[in-house]
Amino acid sequence: MKVAVVGAGWAGCAAAVQATGDAHQVTLYEAMRSPGGRARAVQRLPGGIGPAALDNGQHILIGAYSATLDLMARVGVDATKVLLRCPLSLNFDDGTGLRLPPWPAPLDALAGIVLAGGWSLSDKASLLRLAWRWRRDRFTSDPQATVDDLCRGLAPRIHRELIEPLCVAALNTPAAQASGAVFLRVLRDSLFGPAGSSNLLLPCTDLASLFPVPALDWLQRHGSQVKLGQRVQAISRRGNCWVVDDEVFDALLLATPPAESARLLERLEAAADDWLKRVQALRYEAITTVYLAGSARLRQPMLLLRSGVDAPAQFVFDRGQLGGPQGMLAFMVSASHGTRADLQAQVGAQAAAQLGLPTLQPVQTIVEKRATFACTPGLLRPAQQILPGLLACGDYVEGPYPATLEGAVRSGLQAAKSLLPRTVQQNSA
């Protein structure tokens, strides 16, 4: 089949690679001049530091991202060279917090809880009871329950220092508003999944080099067309085919952000109305990454931060320990609110108070206002199939995971695998 993929983010790249591997004739469109979408590299020359490829947002991968890791290997990326793998560690600068030993699950989680620093015996007992209950119930819950609902009876310190940062990192939604069912699915596949599933995989290169750029190279080597810097203006239906601007295709995969997909679909027949209503009902959460630099080196590549009203960052990453410029720190503010200037100032004060680093200088602050959808209880996400031969893929499309790189990749793979030959499309139409 002749297939158009619109959008070269992680979902679009995954869809294009899968479709090309399935012997379809693929054309990949991307409005920007570089791939990656909301997980891409941005170039900047920070004063006094020298050239550096920063990212539009700091991302964490985990060992449970099986589809992402398999696809990276497929396009020639050696994960051992571009990702630092280490046991799950949610430690503060003072050494307190959770750190899992390299043991099989669930023994690693059990030992991590028992040996966690700074937590009282009653704190640990409350977490063990809760974890046992989740496991007993097979990590299922009332679809309308929030993460806070699931954690009733949990010690306040454990909720504050473990559940809230885990929830906001995974779902980018505060625990009081986040879907308990989705949160449990993430825990099941990571903390209680196969060996290595809970491992942190910290990027040691910029996000574009991690997968999107190698994917584009792979696509071109295998005969697919890649059109960067070309924003699709319109799509239309012609019989059983789809027209992208002036070119006709047998199938069309929209791997653009929800708002851009909605723009392209506005002029289609009413059959797409239900899909558009679900897109329009989505709410969004922002993610802010604050880059600060100076004479700084953290105790480990990633540390947990105590967050609050005036201390917005939940995590800090030492980019110098991850292949970047020495002294460069990336502070991640999930579900962020406030202006860029305010967030930058607050994070600077947070670094001084919690890390003892009062002289860090701002390098760049990047706010992704629509970084993810708000993953709330009972949310009805848009379906993958819009019309025959027209599918959507992205981390916001209906699926079991929140807005993560793994969710985007799985959506792209599934969309490409579901492509039907033209004769089947004609019969279904």
Sequence and secondary structure as in RCSB ss.txt:
>XXXX:A:sequence
MKVAVVGAGWAGCAAAVQATGDAHQVTLYEAMRSPGGRARAVQRLPGGIGPAALDNGQHILIGAYSATLDLMARV
GVDATKVLLRCPLSLNFDDGTGLRLPPWPAPLDALAGIVLAGGWSLSDKASLLRLAWRWRRDRFTSDPQATVDDL
CRGLAPRIHRELIEPLCVAALNTPAAQASGAVFLRVLRDSLFGPAGSSNLLLPCTDLASLFPVPALDWLQRHGSQ
VKLGQRVQAISRRGNCWVVDDEVFDALLLATPPAESARLLERLEAAADDWLKRVQALRYEAITTVYLAGSARLRQ
PMLLLRSGVDAPAQFVFDRGQLGGPQGMLAFMVSASHGTRADLQAQVGAQAAAQLGLPTLQPVQTIVEKRATFAC
TPGLLRPAQQILPGLLACGDYVEGPYPATLEGAVRSGLQAAKSLLPRTVQQNSA
>XXXX:A:secstr
 EEEEE  BHHHHHHHHHHHHTT EEEEEESSSSSBTTS EEEE  TTT  EEEESS   EETT HHHHHHHHHT
T  HHHHEEEE  EEE TTS EEE  S  TTHHHHHHHHH BT  HHHHHHHHHHHHHHHHTTT   TT BHHHH
TTT  HHHIIIIIHHHHHHHHSS TTTSBHHHHHHHHHHHTTSSTTTT EEEESS HHHHTHHHHHHHHHHTT E
EEET     EEEETTEEEETTEEESEEEE S HHHHHHHHTTS GGGHHHHHHHHH  EEEEEEEEEESS   SS
SEEE   BTTB   EEEEGGGGTS TTEEEEEEEEE S HHHHHHHHHHHHHHHHS TT EEEEEEEEEEEEE  
 TT     SEEETTEEE STTSSSSS SSHHHHHHHHHHHHHT   HHHHHHH 
